[in-house]
């Protein structure tokens, strides 16, 4: 028997978790998901337990955050703006420095396309960034806006979310984020929905426990807040049946608290012909 957190785990359960962890980590698709290589807006996918294919679509970053915020996922304050003037007003309300990003349902790969402006320090910089972003939109992007948010910083990042695996169904993940996420591979998975103590045991399973303690002058990570993020994702999976996957990448640790600064929700839109 495996005894952790005062609970006794049957060897078969431990082995099953190892099996689906090994399966997911050996799957190219999970690293594509972790690395935010987002799929095309409309794509046919086959779901576990269903004979037909369903159409997959993505929500914009702002709409993804709106859905997840309703279930308790923490995000920084931000504004959706439709002009450079509105972007400037939003930045002055939120405070400097800030970030500006082009936002839209059809927009993926924002960083690769240069659609993110970081560390904007003045109203003039925000206005210029917003003008550039609106000018960079293409007809294929559809209706767009500019998202203005505070520039958060922290020396630690986590990644969290869930995906739908063809073999196991919906699986939630938490792990070390940042540029070394795939190289280190410090992640934990559980089948959804989460049961009592599952979120806590996922955190305890991570190898880089030292990063959860006081680090480089920053306070220890509030593990209870990380637990709340995982339980919020479990709630999304249970209550939003058409959500195929959720990507929170990264969760920046700010004063010990995890704050999601980017999000993507993928939905299914029923059976395809």
C-alpha positions in Angstrom: 0.0 0.0 0.0 1.1 3.6 -0.8 0.4 5.9 2.1 0.5 9.7 1.4 -1.3 12.6 3.1 -2.7 10.1 5.6 -4.5 8.2 2.9 -3.9 4.6 1.8 -3.7 4.0 -1.9 -4.2 0.6 -3.4 -1.3 -0.6 -5.5 -3.6 -1.0 -8.5 -4.6 2.6 -8.2 -1.0 3.7 -8.0 -0.1 1.5 -11.0 -3.1 2.9 -13.0 -2.0 6.5 -12.4 1.5 5.6 -13.5 0.1 4.0 -16.7 -1.9 7.0 -17.8 0.9 9.4 -16.8 3.4 7.4 -18.9 0.9 7.2 -21.7 0.3 11.0 -21.7 3.9 11.9 -21.4 4.8 9.7 -24.3 2.1 11.3 -26.4 3.2 14.0 -28.8 -0.2 15.6 -28.5 0.1 16.4 -24.8 3.4 18.3 -25.4 1.8 20.2 -28.2 -1.0 21.1 -25.8 1.5 22.1 -23.0 3.6 24.1 -25.5 0.5 26.0 -26.6 0.7 24.9 -30.3 -3.0 25.6 -30.8 -5.1 23.8 -33.3 -6.9 25.4 -36.2 -10.2 27.0 -35.2 -12.3 24.4 -36.8 -11.1 20.8 -36.7 -12.8 17.4 -36.6 -11.9 15.3 -33.6 -13.0 11.9 -32.4 -14.0 11.8 -28.8 -13.7 8.9 -26.4 -16.7 6.6 -26.3 -18.3 8.2 -29.3 -18.5 6.8 -32.8 -19.0 10.1 -34.6 -16.6 13.0 -35.1 -17.2 16.4 -33.5 -16.2 19.8 -34.6 -13.7 21.5 -32.4 -13.5 25.3 -32.1 -11.7 27.7 -29.8 -12.8 30.6 -27.7 -10.8 33.9 -27.8 -8.5 34.5 -24.8 -11.0 37.0 -23.3 -14.0 34.6 -23.7 -11.9 31.7 -22.4 -11.1 33.7 -19.3 -14.7 34.8 -18.9 -15.9 31.2 -18.8 -13.1 30.0 -16.5 -13.4 32.9 -14.1 -17.1 31.9 -13.5 -15.8 28.6 -12.1 -13.1 30.1 -9.9 -9.9 30.3 -11.9 -7.9 33.4 -10.9 -7.0 36.0 -13.5 -5.6 39.5 -13.3 -7.9 42.5 -13.9 -8.0 43.3 -17.6 -10.0 45.3 -20.2 -11.3 44.5 -23.7 -10.9 47.6 -25.9 -11.9 48.4 -29.5 -9.7 51.4 -30.2 -6.3 52.8 -29.3 -8.1 55.5 -27.2 -10.0 52.9 -25.2 -6.7 50.9 -24.7 -5.0 54.0 -23.3 -8.0 54.6 -20.9 -7.9 51.0 -19.8 -4.1 51.1 -19.1 -4.5 54.3 -17.1 -7.2 52.6 -15.1 -5.3 49.3 -14.5 -1.9 51.0 -14.0 1.5 50.7 -15.6 3.4 48.7 -16.7 0.9 46.8 -18.7 0.5 44.3 -21.6 -1.5 44.6 -24.8 -2.6 41.6 -26.9 -4.7 41.2 -30.0 -7.8 39.2 -29.1 -10.2 37.2 -31.2 -11.9 33.8 -31.6 -9.8 32.9 -34.6 -6.5 34.1 -33.3 -3.9 31.6 -32.3 -0.1 31.8 -32.0 -0.2 35.4 -30.8 3.5 35.3 -29.8 4.7 33.8 -33.0 2.7 36.5 -35.0 4.0 39.3 -32.8 0.6 40.1 -31.4 1.7 40.7 -27.8 3.2 43.9 -26.5 4.9 43.6 -23.1 6.1 46.1 -20.4 4.2 49.2 -21.8 5.2 52.0 -19.5 3.3 55.1 -20.7 0.0 56.0 -22.4 1.8 56.8 -25.6 3.4 53.3 -25.6 0.0 51.7 -25.1 -1.6 53.8 -27.9 1.2 52.9 -30.3 1.0 49.3 -29.4 -2.8 49.2 -29.9 -2.5 50.8 -33.3 0.1 48.3 -34.4 -2.0 45.4 -33.1 -5.2 46.5 -34.9 -3.2 47.1 -38.1 -1.7 43.6 -37.8 -5.1 41.9 -37.9 -6.0 40.0 -41.0 -9.4 39.3 -42.6 -9.0 35.7 -41.5 -8.8 36.8 -37.8 -12.4 38.0 -38.0 -13.7 40.4 -35.3 -10.8 41.5 -33.0 -10.2 43.7 -30.0 -7.1 44.6 -27.9 -6.8 43.1 -24.5 -5.1 45.3 -21.9 -3.8 43.7 -18.7 -1.3 44.4 -16.0 2.3 43.3 -16.5 2.7 40.6 -13.9 6.1 39.2 -13.0 7.4 36.4 -10.9 10.3 34.0 -10.9 8.1 30.9 -10.8 5.6 29.6 -13.3 3.2 26.7 -13.3 1.1 25.2 -16.0 -2.4 23.7 -15.5 -5.4 22.6 -17.5 -7.1 19.5 -18.8 -7.4 17.7 -22.0 -9.5 14.9 -23.4 -7.4 11.8 -24.1 -8.7 9.2 -26.6 -7.9 6.4 -24.2 -8.6 7.8 -20.7 -11.1 10.7 -21.3 -10.7 14.0 -19.5 -7.4 14.3 -17.6 -6.3 17.3 -15.5 -2.7 18.3 -15.2 -0.4 20.5 -13.1 3.3 21.0 -13.6 6.3 23.2 -13.7 5.8 25.9 -16.4 8.2 28.2 -18.3 10.6 27.4 -21.1 11.9 24.3 -19.4 8.6 22.6 -18.9 9.0 19.9 -21.6 12.7 19.3 -20.8 12.1 18.8 -17.1 8.7 17.1 -17.5 7.7 17.7 -13.9 3.9 17.1 -14.2 1.2 15.3 -12.4 -2.1 14.0 -13.9 -5.4 12.8 -12.6 -8.6 11.5 -14.2 -11.5 13.9 -13.9 -13.6 14.6 -11.9 -11.2 15.1 -9.0 -12.0 13.3 -5.7 -11.2 14.4 -2.2 -7.5 14.9 -1.7 -6.7 14.4 -5.4 -5.5 18.0 -6.0 -3.3 18.0 -2.9 -1.7 14.7 -3.9 -1.0 16.0 -7.4 1.0 18.9 -6.0 2.8 16.6 -3.6 3.7 14.4 -6.5 5.7 17.1 -8.3 9.5 16.7 -7.9 10.4 20.4 -7.7 8.9 20.8 -4.2 11.6 23.4 -3.3 10.0 25.9 -5.7 6.9 25.8 -3.6 8.9 27.1 -0.6 10.3 30.7 -0.1 12.3 31.4 -3.3 14.6 34.3 -4.2 13.0 36.6 -1.7 9.5 35.6 -2.8 7.0 34.0 -0.3 6.1 30.3 -0.4 3.5 29.3 -2.9 0.0 29.1 -1.4 -0.7 25.5 -2.1 -4.3 25.9 -1.1 -4.7 28.4 -4.0 -3.2 25.9 -6.4 -5.6 23.3 -5.1 -8.5 25.7 -5.8 -7.3 26.1 -9.4 -7.3 22.4 -9.9 -10.7 22.0 -8.3 -12.0 24.8 -10.5 -10.8 23.0 -13.6 -12.5 19.9 -12.4 -15.7 21.9 -12.0 -15.4 23.2 -15.5 -15.0 19.6 -16.8 -18.1 18.5 -14.9 -20.4 21.5 -15.6 -19.3 22.5 -19.2 -19.8 19.2 -21.1 -18.8 20.7 -24.4 -15.4 21.9 -23.2 -12.8 19.5 -24.7 -9.7 21.1 -23.2 -8.5 24.1 -21.1 -5.0 25.5 -21.2 -3.7 27.8 -18.5 -0.2 28.7 -19.5 1.4 30.2 -17.6 0.2 30.5 -14.0 2.6 33.2 -12.8 3.3 33.1 -9.0 2.8 36.6 -7.7 3.4 37.2 -4.0 2.8 33.5 -3.5 -0.5 33.3 -5.4 -1.0 31.6 -8.8 -2.5 34.0 -11.4 -3.3 32.8 -14.9 -2.2 35.3 -17.5 -3.3 33.4 -20.6 -6.0 30.9 -21.3 -7.5 28.8 -24.1 -10.7 26.9 -24.1 -11.5 24.4 -26.8 -15.1 23.4 -27.4 -16.9 20.7 -29.4 -19.8 21.8 -31.5 -21.6 18.6 -32.1 -21.3 15.8 -34.7 -19.8 16.5 -38.1 -21.2 15.1 -41.3 
